[in-house]
Amino acid sequence: MEITINNKPVTTAATTLSGLAAEMALPAKGIAIAINNKMIPRTEWEVTDISEGTHLVMIKAACGG
């Protein structure tokens, strides 16, 4: 299926956020994901479904000053 991540089309076989995170090999910490502008807590990634046309925003934490 095709979804949008940070305004870019992405093809995925994942059906949940946790599946997508595993498919993309995202780090265990330092990533925030929003679906349709609503932040999804990491504790809910296992039960949060994604479907064709879902719009996600992924934010990676960065250290610095």
KAUR-V998449 format. One record per pair of residues at least 4 apart in sequence whose C-alpha atoms are under 6 Angstrom apart, sorted by the first residue. I is the first residue (numbers start at 1). J is the second residue. D is the distance in Angstrom with one decimal. If there is no record, write none. Layout:
# KAUR-V998449
I/J/D ; I/J/D
This chain:
# KAUR-V998449
1/11/5.5 ; 1/12/5.5 ; 1/52/5.4 ; 2/10/5.6 ; 2/11/4.4 ; 2/52/5.5 ; 3/9/5.8 ; 3/10/5.4 ; 3/52/5.8 ; 3/53/4.7 ; 3/54/5.1 ; 4/8/5.3 ; 4/9/4.5 ; 4/10/5.7 ; 4/55/4.8 ; 4/56/6.0 ; 5/56/4.8 ; 5/57/5.6 ; 6/57/4.9 ; 14/19/5.1 ; 14/20/5.1 ; 15/49/5.6 ; 15/50/5.2 ; 16/48/5.4 ; 16/49/4.3 ; 16/50/5.3 ; 17/45/4.8 ; 17/48/5.9 ; 18/45/5.0 ; 18/46/5.1 ; 21/25/5.9 ; 21/26/5.2 ; 30/60/5.7 ; 30/61/4.9 ; 31/59/5.7 ; 31/60/4.7 ; 32/58/5.7 ; 32/59/5.1 ; 33/39/5.9 ; 33/40/6.0 ; 33/57/5.6 ; 33/58/4.6 ; 34/38/4.9 ; 34/39/4.0 ; 34/40/5.6 ; 34/56/5.5 ; 34/57/5.1 ; 35/55/5.8 ; 35/56/4.6 ; 36/55/5.6
